Amino acid sequence: QVQLVESGGGLVQPGGSLRLSCAASGFSFSSYAMNWYRQAPGKERELVARIGSGGSTNYADSVKGRFTISRDNTKNTVYLQMDSLKPEDTAVYYCNTKRGFLNRDYWGQGTQVTVST
């Protein structure tokens, strides 16, 4: 019954900001790393940001300095603050975690982010 539900996507102009949220349920949220991926049409899904159970963070070079991942364990929610958005950030953004005996991937439904004039 693992469930990940993204929200916060939309249309924004270049240079603008959005904050994505991922509400998690069905597992011990605070014990697991959480990830944000994105996938643009015709391109492979790529890891954008990761936050560990202890709060450590990692970012793709393409977003470092512009995006910030955070988590609120009291709300079982992970966030992605996106600033200085560029057209190349346009993609469907997915929340992800890996857990269980088989280290299985779990994905949210995705939320569309479009950066355009």
Backbone as CSV, one residue per row, in Angstrom:
resi,resn,N_x,N_y,N_z,CA_x,CA_y,CA_z,C_x,C_y,C_z
1,GLN,0.805,-1.209,0.000,0.000,0.000,0.000,0.845,1.269,0.000
2,VAL,2.074,1.150,-0.507,2.903,2.337,-0.658,2.239,3.264,-1.661
3,GLN,2.143,4.521,-1.301,1.540,5.506,-2.182,2.343,6.798,-2.140
4,LEU,2.622,7.340,-3.315,3.309,8.610,-3.464,2.469,9.484,-4.376
5,VAL,2.136,10.681,-3.926,1.258,11.563,-4.679,1.921,12.922,-4.817
6,GLU,2.284,13.273,-6.056,2.920,14.552,-6.330,1.871,15.637,-6.575
7,SER,2.258,16.867,-6.289,1.423,18.012,-6.589,2.315,19.241,-6.735
8,GLY,1.761,20.305,-7.284,2.465,21.570,-7.370,2.986,21.945,-8.737
9,GLY,2.848,21.068,-9.709,3.303,21.387,-11.053,2.413,22.422,-11.713
10,GLY,2.874,22.915,-12.855,2.109,23.904,-13.588,2.951,24.594,-14.633
11,LEU,2.406,25.687,-15.155,3.072,26.496,-16.175,3.712,27.707,-15.518
12,VAL,4.980,27.933,-15.821,5.704,29.054,-15.250,6.626,29.645,-16.313
13,GLN,6.877,30.947,-16.224,7.781,31.605,-17.161,9.236,31.361,-16.777
14,PRO,10.140,31.426,-17.757,11.565,31.302,-17.421,11.964,32.286,-16.329
15,GLY,12.760,31.801,-15.387,13.165,32.604,-14.250,12.240,32.499,-13.061
16,GLY,11.091,31.886,-13.250,10.125,31.739,-12.183,10.436,30.577,-11.263
17,SER,9.518,30.347,-10.320,9.705,29.317,-9.305,8.455,28.471,-9.139
18,LEU,8.662,27.235,-8.733,7.596,26.329,-8.344,8.087,25.486,-7.180
19,ARG,7.162,25.043,-6.344,7.487,24.087,-5.300,6.626,22.849,-5.471
20,LEU,7.273,21.719,-5.685,6.586,20.447,-5.805,6.516,19.763,-4.446
21,SER,5.433,19.044,-4.211,5.261,18.276,-2.991,4.986,16.822,-3.339
22,CYS,5.419,15.925,-2.480,5.133,14.503,-2.618,4.684,13.982,-1.267
23,ALA,3.428,13.614,-1.181,2.862,13.066,0.046,2.989,11.551,0.026
24,ALA,3.635,10.993,1.044,3.916,9.563,1.102,3.082,8.887,2.179
25,SER,2.718,7.630,1.919,1.998,6.839,2.900,2.271,5.363,2.661
26,GLY,1.996,4.538,3.666,2.116,3.096,3.519,3.466,2.507,3.891
27,PHE,4.363,3.325,4.398,5.667,2.840,4.835,6.254,3.804,5.849
28,SER,7.358,3.393,6.462,8.015,4.215,7.471,8.850,5.278,6.781
29,PHE,8.205,6.391,6.493,8.777,7.437,5.645,10.150,7.902,6.122
30,SER,10.296,8.135,7.410,11.524,8.726,7.932,12.736,7.816,7.793
31,SER,12.530,6.528,7.523,13.626,5.573,7.431,14.226,5.449,6.036
32,TYR,13.650,6.132,5.051,14.043,5.910,3.667,14.451,7.186,2.961
33,ALA,15.411,7.026,2.064,15.755,8.119,1.170,14.614,8.371,0.194
34,MET,14.471,9.613,-0.226,13.459,9.994,-1.197,14.132,10.689,-2.373
35,ASN,13.575,10.475,-3.551,14.169,10.998,-4.776,13.143,11.733,-5.619
36,TRP,13.625,12.714,-6.375,12.856,13.332,-7.448,13.528,13.004,-8.780
37,TYR,12.744,12.482,-9.708,13.168,12.248,-11.073,12.348,13.131,-12.002
38,ARG,12.833,13.282,-13.229,12.039,13.950,-14.247,12.255,13.280,-15.590
39,GLN,11.264,13.413,-16.455,11.346,12.840,-17.784,10.689,13.779,-18.786
40,ALA,11.478,14.223,-19.751,10.983,15.043,-20.841,10.645,14.144,-22.024
41,PRO,9.751,14.590,-22.911,9.391,13.774,-24.076,10.615,13.370,-24.886
42,GLY,10.719,12.079,-25.196,11.813,11.573,-25.996,13.128,11.408,-25.267
43,LYS,13.161,11.676,-23.982,14.386,11.565,-23.209,14.227,10.546,-22.084
44,GLU,15.345,10.042,-21.604,15.327,9.096,-20.501,14.991,9.803,-19.196
45,ARG,14.395,9.049,-18.294,14.140,9.577,-16.973,15.465,9.807,-16.243
46,GLU,15.609,10.965,-15.608,16.853,11.299,-14.945,16.615,11.669,-13.490
47,LEU,17.572,11.314,-12.661,17.528,11.668,-11.251,17.871,13.142,-11.093
48,VAL,16.993,13.877,-10.438,17.166,15.305,-10.239,17.757,15.609,-8.874
49,ALA,17.202,14.992,-7.836,17.634,15.274,-6.472,17.309,14.097,-5.572
50,ARG,18.087,13.964,-4.519,17.909,12.889,-3.554,18.120,13.448,-2.160
51,ILE,17.322,12.971,-1.213,17.536,13.321,0.184,17.513,12.041,1.004
52,GLY,18.551,11.839,1.801,18.668,10.650,2.616,17.813,10.715,3.860
53,SER,17.721,9.578,4.537,16.936,9.528,5.766,17.501,10.454,6.838
54,GLY,18.808,10.709,6.776,19.442,11.610,7.716,19.501,13.052,7.260
55,GLY,18.970,13.340,6.071,18.911,14.701,5.583,19.984,15.093,4.595
56,SER,20.901,14.191,4.269,21.904,14.507,3.263,21.242,14.673,1.907
57,THR,21.804,15.530,1.055,21.204,15.821,-0.242,22.215,15.672,-1.366
58,ASN,21.706,15.335,-2.543,22.489,15.266,-3.762,21.655,15.804,-4.902
59,TYR,22.320,16.440,-5.876,21.628,17.058,-6.993,22.325,16.751,-8.302
60,ALA,21.532,16.675,-9.354,22.104,16.632,-10.685,22.813,17.949,-10.971
61,ASP,23.899,17.877,-11.736,24.655,19.087,-12.055,23.780,20.147,-12.731
62,SER,22.809,19.708,-13.510,21.981,20.627,-14.265,21.069,21.487,-13.394
63,VAL,20.829,21.062,-12.156,19.918,21.803,-11.285,20.588,22.323,-10.025
64,LYS,21.827,21.942,-9.796,22.520,22.341,-8.586,22.600,23.864,-8.490
65,GLY,22.252,24.388,-7.332,22.228,25.821,-7.125,20.895,26.458,-7.423
66,ARG,20.010,25.742,-8.100,18.688,26.262,-8.439,17.561,25.515,-7.728
67,PHE,17.742,24.214,-7.521,16.715,23.386,-6.886,17.149,23.021,-5.471
68,THR,16.177,22.855,-4.585,16.436,22.440,-3.220,15.442,21.360,-2.815
69,ILE,15.953,20.208,-2.392,15.095,19.144,-1.900,15.073,19.195,-0.375
70,SER,13.919,18.938,0.199,13.778,18.928,1.643,12.694,17.922,2.027
71,ARG,12.619,17.617,3.310,11.586,16.697,3.766,11.077,17.122,5.129
72,ASP,9.821,16.807,5.373,9.195,17.042,6.663,8.671,15.692,7.133
73,ASN,9.403,15.062,8.035,9.039,13.719,8.470,7.762,13.697,9.310
74,THR,7.397,14.828,9.905,6.151,14.886,10.655,4.945,14.875,9.739
75,LYS,5.143,15.264,8.478,4.067,15.295,7.493,4.209,14.223,6.423
76,ASN,5.250,13.395,6.517,5.525,12.371,5.505,5.521,12.973,4.102
77,THR,6.212,14.094,3.955,6.205,14.822,2.701,7.618,15.230,2.313
78,VAL,7.934,15.082,1.029,9.185,15.565,0.478,8.868,16.670,-0.520
79,TYR,9.716,17.696,-0.554,9.498,18.865,-1.394,10.643,19.044,-2.376
80,LEU,10.340,19.705,-3.471,11.369,20.154,-4.403,11.086,21.610,-4.741
81,GLN,11.888,22.493,-4.178,11.792,23.914,-4.484,12.618,24.188,-5.727
82,MET,11.989,24.724,-6.764,12.636,24.964,-8.044,12.639,26.468,-8.312
83,ASP,13.825,27.040,-8.375,14.001,28.461,-8.644,14.759,28.651,-9.946
84,SER,14.686,29.859,-10.484,15.389,30.197,-11.722,15.132,29.167,-12.814
85,LEU,13.874,28.844,-13.005,13.508,27.787,-13.941,13.846,28.155,-15.376
86,LYS,14.247,27.136,-16.135,14.627,27.269,-17.525,13.720,26.400,-18.386
87,PRO,13.574,26.728,-19.671,12.752,25.884,-20.544,13.187,24.422,-20.540
88,GLU,14.474,24.148,-20.402,14.950,22.777,-20.388,14.568,22.013,-19.128
89,ASP,13.989,22.692,-18.142,13.457,22.016,-16.969,12.075,21.422,-17.228
90,THR,11.488,21.729,-18.372,10.171,21.207,-18.707,10.194,19.687,-18.745
91,ALA,9.323,19.059,-17.966,9.284,17.604,-17.862,8.151,17.207,-16.934
92,VAL,7.874,15.908,-16.901,7.042,15.349,-15.848,7.961,14.970,-14.696
93,TYR,7.638,15.431,-13.517,8.454,15.188,-12.338,7.809,14.104,-11.484
94,TYR,8.628,13.131,-11.067,8.155,11.974,-10.325,8.849,11.857,-8.977
95,CYS,8.084,11.512,-7.976,8.600,11.172,-6.656,8.899,9.677,-6.618
96,ASN,9.952,9.288,-5.918,10.408,7.899,-5.934,11.033,7.511,-4.606
97,THR,10.858,6.239,-4.244,11.608,5.651,-3.142,11.864,4.180,-3.449
98,LYS,12.859,3.597,-2.808,13.184,2.184,-2.953,13.101,1.536,-1.580
99,ARG,12.354,0.434,-1.499,12.184,-0.217,-0.213,11.793,-1.676,-0.372
100,GLY,11.782,-2.372,0.756,11.334,-3.748,0.784,12.453,-4.743,0.552
101,PHE,12.122,-6.014,0.713,13.087,-7.091,0.563,13.751,-7.096,-0.814
102,LEU,13.005,-6.754,-1.841,13.510,-6.742,-3.208,14.042,-5.373,-3.629
103,ASN,14.080,-4.435,-2.687,14.525,-3.077,-2.979,13.776,-2.511,-4.190
104,ARG,12.494,-2.676,-4.175,11.636,-2.293,-5.289,11.457,-0.784,-5.376
105,ASP,11.390,-0.287,-6.599,11.089,1.112,-6.846,9.595,1.380,-6.729
106,TYR,9.270,2.484,-6.078,7.905,2.965,-6.003,7.857,4.371,-6.569
107,TRP,6.822,4.648,-7.368,6.708,5.912,-8.094,5.367,6.571,-7.854
108,GLY,5.379,7.887,-7.847,4.141,8.632,-7.887,3.619,8.712,-9.307
109,GLN,2.491,9.382,-9.476,1.857,9.474,-10.792,2.496,10.534,-11.680
110,GLY,3.273,11.415,-11.103,3.938,12.471,-11.841,3.147,13.762,-11.862
111,THR,3.864,14.865,-11.959,3.239,16.173,-12.100,3.991,16.954,-13.183
112,GLN,3.237,17.581,-14.075,3.813,18.263,-15.229,4.324,19.640,-14.841
113,VAL,5.563,19.914,-15.227,6.156,21.240,-15.082,6.496,21.742,-16.476
114,THR,5.947,22.894,-16.842,6.209,23.494,-18.140,6.758,24.895,-17.938
115,VAL,7.940,25.140,-18.487,8.596,26.439,-18.384,8.615,27.047,-19.782
116,SER,7.829,28.096,-19.987,7.664,28.661,-21.321,7.167,30.093,-21.232
117,THR,7.513,30.878,-22.248,6.991,32.231,-22.373,5.625,32.215,-23.023
